[in-house]
Amino acid sequence: MGSALSVPLSEQLDSFRDIMEQSDRESQMEDIDRLIACVKSIQVDLEDTMDEVGYLLEQLQSIKNPSMKAKLSRMQEDMREGLLRAGDQIKAVEKAVAEGIQNAINSLKKKESRLWTRS
């Protein structure tokens, strides 16, 4: 799980920000920036939690009781799998945001093109 937004989304966001500023839509851009910040925060939190689950696995190695060790190992693996699923979901959110931004850019460019052809 990467904590930084993917490069294409970052580039799209810069382009979209320029278009939104030119269209006097700063408030909508602020909403999108908050959404992006939330996605980044979740990615960082997931990475931190995965690190903690990895540390938990290391600590399990010192447990002597085999049945307790097995039970805790299963719990650790369940946590890890849940975090991986959450990571996949946040990647899907990032992809949907990127697609939405690209669609908005394309739509705004089409509208701008139509305005130029009518003039």
Secondary structure, DSSP 8 states (H G I E B T S, - for coil): --SS--HHHHHHHHHHHHHHHHTT-HHHHHHHHHHHHHHHHHHHHHHHHHHHHHHHHHHHTT---HHHHHHHHHHHHHHHHHHHHHHHHHHHHHHHHHHHHHHHHHHHHHHHHHHHHH-
